[in-house]
Amino acid sequence: MQELMATIREQGLEPAGPVYSFHFRMPSDTFDMEVGIPVSGEVQPAGRVIASELPATAVLRTTYHGPY
């Protein structure tokens, strides 16, 4: 998250919504996911940070309170 936030701020962008994670697949031995944040403009690729777009859809959100 630090890398993501530093990159968007270096590009003069600001967060435009909450941080999210998107799981492409989640088998038992590995995770294939992305972590992102909506931003106020277009992101230029920098290191591991790339722009992506999720299609509009309904989502489910949960918050876990407890130990890791």
URDABEL-V270047 format. One record per residue. N is the residue number from 1. PHI is phi in degrees with one decimal (none if undefined). Layout:
BEGIN
N | PHI
N | PHI
END
This chain:
BEGIN
1 | none
2 | -62.4
3 | -64.0
4 | -62.5
5 | -64.6
6 | -62.7
7 | -64.8
8 | -67.9
9 | -69.2
10 | -61.2
11 | -91.5
12 | 76.2
13 | -103.2
14 | -127.5
15 | -59.2
16 | -120.0
17 | 172.0
18 | -77.3
19 | -63.8
20 | -138.4
21 | -127.4
22 | -127.3
23 | -95.7
24 | -73.1
25 | -156.6
26 | -142.4
27 | -70.4
28 | -71.4
29 | -103.1
30 | -145.3
31 | -115.6
32 | -120.4
33 | -147.2
34 | -129.0
35 | -115.7
36 | -150.2
37 | -152.1
38 | -62.9
39 | -127.7
40 | -82.4
41 | -166.2
42 | -85.2
43 | -93.7
44 | -94.2
45 | -55.4
46 | -153.6
47 | 62.8
48 | -86.0
49 | -90.6
50 | -133.5
51 | -84.9
52 | -146.7
53 | -138.4
54 | -98.8
55 | -69.3
56 | -62.6
57 | -164.5
58 | -81.4
59 | -128.9
60 | -119.1
61 | -129.0
62 | -139.5
63 | -125.2
64 | -98.2
65 | -117.8
66 | 159.9
67 | -71.1
68 | -67.2
END
